[in-house]
Amino acid sequence: MEAALHPNTQYEELYAAHYARIVRLGRMLLANPDDAEEVGQEVFLKLFKACQTETRPMLWGPWLTRVAVNACRDRRRSGWWKLWRESSVELQEGSITSAEPSPEAQAVGRERRDRIWQSFRRLAARQQEVFVLRHVEGWSTEAVAQALGLSPGSVKRHLFRAIRHLRAALEVNG
């Protein structure tokens, strides 16, 4: 179990195992690679401090995800971030995926991917969070509900609305 390790060893292993995932999560929720990197640094600074003080066994993966989602939410709420976001660089979806599509798939899929990203960006922040945790991170409905402080029914409602919005955008645009 992770908690039995020496704090520095534990931190290093958790960093190696989760850093890329946490930054990817930040990129999806913030749409800015620089903000995602900063959130990743904030999250792992909190992890470093927690590893020094936490004595009880922890499931660090879900803890890191909750801290990352909350940090993204805090960043979206801050007034300066809204000004920065308006002038920031658009999210390049290729920077979040690990596998390169073939040239044929790139040519055929670029327009559709752009529509999906535009539609995803128009979702409410809560719908984005629920969608990412449920479908990108692969969490169960109950785990998403617990992490975000929602009821399972509320998670299902947000997820249903997000998927309905994304499907409608794809149907309208072909």
Secondary structure, DSSP 8 states (H G I E B T S, - for coil): -GGGS-HHHHHHHHHHHHHHHHHHHHHHHHS-HHHHHHHHHHHHHHHHHHHHH--S---HHHHHHHHHHHHHHHHHHSHHHHHHHHHS----GGGT-SS---HHHHHHHHHHHHHHHHHHHHS-HHHHHHHIIIIIS---HHHHHHHHT--HHHHHHHHHHHHHHHHHHHHHT-
